[in-house]
Amino acid sequence: MKTSTTLILGAALIALAGCKKNYTGNNTASQIESNAENRADNVTAAANNQAANIMNTAENKADAIKNEGENKAAAIKNAAENKAAAVNNAADNKTSNTSEKKSK
């Protein structure tokens, strides 16, 4: 009986040792998988950040071009208004001068 108990204990120890090796292998595989997932997440985050930066830059450039166009349009409009006012003033002055000469 003592021999069979020793044999059973020995077999149990061998089985436990085998489980430990298997556990270590599983743990290593889990670590490899976890590291790969983390790297993939980092690559995805970096790509998303880069895409956001590109979009922001494009939006900023578009806004700058739009503002430049609006400024040029406003300058043209102001110049036209100034020329129209000058023509009106010249016409008013001419009419005024003619009226003054007639009344003298």
Buried (B, 14 or more C-beta within 10 A) or exposed (E): EEEEEEEEEEEEEEEEEEEEEEEEEEEEEEEEEEEEEEEEEEEEEEEEEEEEEEEEEEEEEEEEEEEEEEEEEEEEEEEEEEEEEEEEEEEEEEEEEEEEEEEE
